[in-house]
Structures are given as C-alpha cells and as structure tokens.
C-alpha cells in the first residue's frame, strides 16, 4: 500500500519536469526568432548607416538624387523609389479588385463543387517560386506588350505591374476569403429577411463586417509586391530613369540590391545596405498600418 503514493509522486514529478522542459524549449525558440530579427535589422542598419555617419555622405542626396553611378561616387535612389511605389500601386489597383471579387465568389456565391476546385488552384499560386512568375512574364507578358503596344522593348513598368498583380492574388484571395467566411450567418439571414438581395447583402453587410480582414489581406499583398525581387528583375528592364509612362523600363529598389550586391564592395556595398534600410522602412510602415487596422477591427 505504501508504494502507490511513492509511484504517483514520481509520476507527478516526471510530468512537472516534462512541462518545465517543454516550456523552456518553446521560450528558446521564441527568443531565437527575436534574436534573429534583431541581428538582421541591426546588421543592415549598421552597414547602411556607415556612409552617412563615417564618410559624410548626404542622406538627402541619397534619397532624392537621380544618378546611381558607383564608379563616380554618385548614389541617388530616387528613380528606384518612384519605380517601386508606382509598381506597387499599379499592382494594387489591378490585384485588389480581382482578388476581392474572387474571394467573395468563393465564400458567398460559388457552389461547393466549384469552390473546391478554385480554392486549391488559387492557393497553389502561392507555392510557385517567384522566379517562375518572372519567366512567365518574360515569355508571355513582355512579348505581348511589345507586339501590341509597338514597343522597342517589352520589359517595362507595365510588365512589372501585371506580374506583381498576379503574385498578389493568392495572398489577397486567401486572407479575404477567410475574413468573409468568418462573418456570422445571422448577419446574412437578417439582411435577407429584411428584403435585401444576395448581392446587396454581400456588399452592404458582409463586406463591411469583414473590412478589417480584407484590409489586412490588402496590406499583406502589398508587402509581397514591394519586396519582390526575382520576378521583377526579369521583366523590369532595369533602366535608371524616373518612369514617366507605363512603358518605361525601370529598376525598383529590390532589383538594384540583387543586381549589384554580388560584386559591390566598400562604399558601394554600404549604399546597397542603405537601400535596404529604405526598403525595410517601407515594410515597417506597412506593418504599422496592418497593426492599426487589426486594432481598429478588434474594437
């Protein structure tokens, strides 16, 4: 009779040790994630700030300068900033309506048999490597634009916009569909009971109720568009000019870093890290907007 309490005590101590060990393991994983982020951010900001702190380069000239000629110590990224902003906004204008309407169709209108086919197909787009999007753009979109718009070179801002719009779709559709499906059925039933049509219910009741989730989908899609590199390299044309039309060849920020980091050294390399700081700042702003939208939706 005396052995049973002893065995129960040992079992409890063993469970306590396992729980303690598991807790420490989870905490270590969380700390590794935070430490990795801090190391990356710290390294990029350290390398990117050296030219302005140690060498006396003007940050204003760096941001608003038009010339990028490393051999002459000219480092202006304003054309790249404009190209990145135009490309992202253009992809937003095309990708958001298509993605939102697709999400509404899958969540509210499509029969289950059709939704089961389309949803996996859309999600599969997210798993395609970005370089394949670039190859598709180079083989299909670029020649199409070149032939139909009578361009000397099909690699252009418009080609970048179209490729990025396609790449945004999986993120926008998946997140927006989830947000729309999360709207309680009572909202729909109440609207229909009052005499509203199905389309009226969708756009006047369901979509406003899912607004925070839809906005989160848009911001996440923007994040992917502004940070895309490989696909953009293949279709942008990489000209260092401020784009004045959709048919101009451009070089966004990500493309500049990817093209030149392999052979850059000294100040040239540090300026590429400074370009990364500017790009990182855009991502931070997007994340800040997402946090505000999520907090507002929670209220």
Order of alpha helices (4+ residues) and beta strands (2+ residues): alpha-alpha-beta-beta-alpha-alpha-alpha-alpha-alpha-alpha-alpha-alpha-alpha-alpha-alpha
